[in-house]
C-alpha cells in the first residue's frame, strides 16, 4: 500500500546537510536513525500527547472488544470472531509503531537496530495486508448473513472461520516477505537516516546503493493484486447486500438490516479512504512539506486501530449493551 508510494528524495528533503554521512559506507549498517517528524523537532513533546492518547484508546478499546466477546457466549459467532481478528491486528499494528515513536518524542531515542528496523517494516506491511483480508472476510460474513441467512451457520462454521483466518494470515505474511528479503540484501552506502517515525519499506530501500526498481515494481504489484482485488470483492459483496436490503418488504426490516451493516461500512471506508489519501499524497504531493507527509503516513496507520473499536462499540447493539453492563457493574 503506502510502501510503494513513499518515494521522497531523502537527500533533498532532510533539514540539514548529510554530506558526510552520504560518503560513509553503510554496506552492513548496524543501526538506522529515525528523525521522527522532521521540521517539528521542537514540538515533539506536544505532538506526543495526541499520539499517546490515540495509542491508549486503541489498546483499551481493542482489549475491551476481545474481553466482551470472550466472556459472552452469545457472541461466539463468525461476525464476532472476525471482529476479534480485526482487534488483534489493530493491536499488533499500533504496537509496532507507537512505542518507538513515543520514545523518539519523549527521550530523543532515535536509533533503531537494523534487524529491528526490518522487523518493524515486516510487521507494519504484513498486518496492513492482513487487515484488508479481514475486512473482506467480514464483508463475506455479512453477505451470507443477509442474502442467505438460513445457511449462514452451515456455510460459516467455526472450522471455516478458522481456515479463512489462517489463509488471511498466511497471505499477509508471505506476500510481504520479499520486502524483508530484498531490504536485507541491498548494500547501504548513502545515509542511515530515515526521515520518519517508523521504518517504512520504500523509506528504507531508498537508502540502498542499488537498483531498487524491483522493490517499486513488486510493491505496485502488491497494491493492484491485493488491495484492488480486496476492494472489488468488498464492493461486490455490499452491492448484493444493498440489493437484498432494498428488496425487503417493510421499512423497519430495511433499516434493521442496513443498521447491521452500517458499522462494517464505516470501518471499511475509514481504512480504504485513509489508504487512498495516503497513497495520493505520496504519489502526487511532492511539493508538500516532509513533516506533513510523515503525519499523514503515521495517521494512516493509527486512525483505524483507534476508530474500529469505537465504531463497533457504538454501532453494534450487542457489544454496546455488554460494555454498558460491564461499566455499570463496576460502578455499583
N, C-alpha and C positions, 0 to 999 in steps of 0.2 A: 504494500500500500504506500505509505509515505516514504518507505525506504528507497524506492526507486526515483523519488521525485525531489529529494533534498540535495539538489545539485548546485550548491552555492560554491563560489570561488573563495575558499577559506583564506587563501593567502592575500586576497584583496580586501577582505572584509574585517579582518582582525583589527582591534582597536589600537594596536601598537605594532611596531616593526618586529618581524620574526627572521630577519636576515641571517642571524647567527644560527638559529635552530634549523633554518632551511638547508643549511650546508652540513648539518650533522647527520651522521649515519645512524639511522634507526632501523637497520635491517631486521634486528631482533629486539624490538622495543620491550622494555620491562614494564613501563607504565605509560599511560596517556594522561594528559591534563585536561580536565573538563572546566571550561571557563564559567559555567553557569549561564547567566543571561548577559552577554557582552553589552557594554554600554550602560548597564544598570547596576553595576557592582556596588555602588554607594547605597543602594536601597534594597540590597538582597535581604536584609533582616526584615524589612517591612513586607517585601514580597513573600517571605516565608509564612506570614500569618495566614493569607488565604490558602496557600499550598498545604500547610499543616492542617487547617480546618477541613479542607476537602478530603485529605487523607483520613482524618479521624472519622468523618461522616461515612466515607466509603468502607472503612474497616467495620465500624459499628453496624451500619445498615446491612451489609452483606452477611455478617455473622448473625444478625437477628433473623434474616431470611432463612439461613441454614438451621438455626435453632428451632424456629417455629415449625418448619417442615419436618424436622426430625421428631419433635415432641407431639405432633398432631397426626395420628394415624389416618384421619380423613383426607390429609393432603398427600398421602403416599400414592401418587399417580403420575402419569407421564409428564403433564404440564409442569408439575412442581419438581420433578426430577430434573427436567431440563433447566428450570429456574435455578436449582441448586448448582448445576454445572456452570451456569452463567455467573452465579455468585462466586464460585471458586475461581473461575477465570478472571473475574474482576479483581479479586483479592491478590492473585498472583501478579496480574498486570500492574496494579498500583504499587504493590510492594517491590516490584522490580525497579521502579523509578524513584519513588518518593524518598526512601531513606538516604540514598546517596545525594539526591537533590537538596534535601534539608541539611545534610552535613556540609554541603558547599555553602549554603546560605548562612548557616549558624557558625560554623567553625573554620570556614575557608579551606576545607579539606577537599582539594581539587584533584589529587592524584587518584588514579584507579589502575590497578594491575591489568596488564594486557589480557591475561586469561579471564579476569573478572569482567573486563570490558566486553569481550566476545561472548561471555556467558549472559551478560545483561542484554546484549544485542539479540542473542538467540531467543531468550525468554520473551522479550518485547514483541518481536515479529511473529514468533510461533503462536503466542497466545492471542495476538490480533486475528490471525487466521482461524484459530480455534473458536474465538468469539463469533466470528462471522458464520462459521459452520453451525454453532449452537443456535444462532438466530434462524438459520434455515430449518433446523430440526424443530424449533418452536413453531415456525410457520406451518410445517407439515402436521404437527400435532393439532393446531387449530383447524387446519383444512379437514382432517379426518373427523375431528370432534363436531364440526358444524355441517359438513357436507355428507358425512356418513356416520352419524352418531351411534347407530345400532351396532356397528362393527368396530367402534373405537377401541374397546377393551380387548378385542381379539386381534386387531392389527398391531396396536402399540402395546404389546405385552412388556413385562419387566425385562425379559431377555432381549427383546427387540430394542428397547430403550438403551440397555447396556451396550448392545452392538453398535448402535448409532453413536453413542458417546465415545466408544473406543475408536470407531472409524474417524470421527471428528478430531480426536486427539492425535491419531497416527498421521492424518493428513497434515495437520498443523506442524507436527514435529518433523516430518520427512520433507515437506516442501520447502521449509526454511533452512534445512540442514546445509544446502550448498552455500548459503550466505556465510555460515560459520567456517566451512572448509575453505572457501575462496579467500575470506578475510585473513585466515591464519596462514595461507600460502604466500600472499604477496610480501615483497620486501618493502620496508618503510624507510624513506630517506628524506622526506620533506620536513615534516614537523610532527611532534607528538601532541600537539594542542588541538583540542576539539571544541569549537565554539558552541557548546550546547550543554544542557543539564544532564544528558544521558548519552550512552553510546548507541548511535543510530547507524544503520547499515551503510548508507552512502556517505555519511559524515566521516565514518572510519576509513572506508576504502578510498575515499578521495585523497587520503594522505599517502597512499601507496605509490611507489615508483614503478608502475607497471601499467600496461594497457588494461583498464578495468571495464572495457566495453561489455565483456561477458557478464559482469555484475549488473550493469544497466539493462542489458537485453533480458537477462533472466528475471530481474526484478519486474520489468514490464510484462513479461510473460505470466508472472505470478498475479499481477494486477488483473490482466484480462482473463486468465484461465480460472482464477479463484473468485475474485471479488465480483467480476461481471457475471459469472455463472451463478453465484450465490444470490445476487440482486435479481437476476432473471427468475430463478426458482421461487424466491420470495414473492416477486411481483405476480407470477403465475398463480401461486397459492392464494394470495389475497384477492386476486381478480375473481377466482372461483368462489372464495368465501363471500365476497361482497355480492356476487350474483345470487348466491344461496340466501343471504340475509334479506336482500330486497324482494325475494320471491316469497318470503314468509307472509302468512295471511293477515296478521294483525300488527299494528304499530308497536304495541308493547313487546311482542315477540322479537320484532326487528331491533328495537332499542336494547333489549336484553342481550341478544346475540352480538350486536355491534359493541356493546359495553364489554363483553368478554374479550374481544379482540383489540379494544382501544389501547390497553396498556402495552400490548405487543407492538402495535403500530408506532407508539411513541418511542419505545426502545429502539426499534429498527430505524426510524427516522433520525434519532439522535446519533446513532452510530454511523450510519452511512452519509448523512448530511455533513457531519463533522469531518468524516474521511474525505468527502469530495472537496470541502472548503480547504482543508489542509493540503490536499493534492494540488488544487488550483493555485494556492499560494506559492507552493514550492516550484511549480512549473512556470507560472507567469508573473510572480511577484518579485522579480529580480531587483526592482527599484525600491522595494520595501526594506526598511531598516532590519538589520540582523536580529535585534532583540525582539522585534515583532514576530519574525519567523520562529524563533525559539519559543516564545509564548504560545503561538498557535500550535506548534509541534507538541508542546507539553500539555496544553489544554485538550488536544485531540485524544491523548492517551488517558487523561484524568477525568474528563467530564462523564463519559459513560459509566465508569465504576461507581461514581457518586450518585448519578441520577437513576440508574437502573433500580436499586432497592427502594428509592423514594417513590418512583413511579409505580412499582409493583405494590408497595405498601399502601399507596393511596387508591390505586385503581382496582386492585384485586380484593374483593369483599372478604373472602375467606382469610387472607393474610391480615388485612386491616383489622378485622374483628379479633383475631388472635393476638395481635400486637396490643390493641387497646385493652384486652382482657389481661394480658401479661403485666402491663404497667399499672392497671387498676389493682391487680392482686398485690403488686409490690407496694402500692401506696396505702394499703389497708394494714 
